[in-house]
Amino acid sequence: MGHSEWAYGLAKDLLETTLPRRWAHTLGVAEQAETLAAVLGADTDTLIAACLLHDIGYAPDLVDTGMHQLDGARYLRDVAGADERLCRLVAYHSCADNEARQRDLLDVLAKEFDQERPDLARALTYCDMTTSPDGRHVDVLDRLAEIHSRYGPEHVVSRSITDSTPCILASVEAVTTALKSSRGRNG
């Protein structure tokens, strides 16, 4: 069984019933990952698995710090016995170091998890930040506006998204450029 098949079952168990909208988002994020196969090659399965697992830290039974990236990565490491790369991708997805800084958890995050290869981290950010809460493909600016609208300007998530916007936009641009380049070579 590949990483993605295992991740699908785990994420489904944790999200489908308790957080159906989050599950829809998760499925959409994983679908985005499938479109990156030409860019990522053999790492595509790892990316799909990370996309399926990226938001498990929202599952009510997993919430500890309130930072879903850290809570999800800890669960993967400590309970699920997940591959180290998946733990790292989940821990830092979508420029999570900014949220960790906002929550005064940056030292904890950095002590517990190393960062993953930048190309995979950017790819996960691209998939997450171009997928709506309902799992539809959206423009990154619309996604950022939706997050701000959902949480409000003073919420820690909105503040961290503001801090993360340059990183998010750079990630989306890098992946978009890689996709265009790949299509040019293959088309």
Beta strands, then each sheet from edge to edge (+ up, - down):
end
